């Protein structure tokens, strides 16, 4: 158990120490990240909307079926 805790503390210390990084993110990468975030949000909203409508339709009251109306000739309309 203590070996596991030591590994966790080591990993946290490794992530907590600042290091110099010489990297460049071009504008195309930034716009790709923004586009991905927008797609994630829109997809999540669409999924929630679909689930909400399905849930609402389970509890919605449906009117009883109406008999077909008769036409003036006395025959049922199709």
Secondary structure, DSSP 8 states (H G I E B T S, - for coil): -HHHHHHHHHHHHHHHS---------HHHHHHHHHHHHHHHHHHHHHHHHHHHHHHHHH----------B-TTSSB--
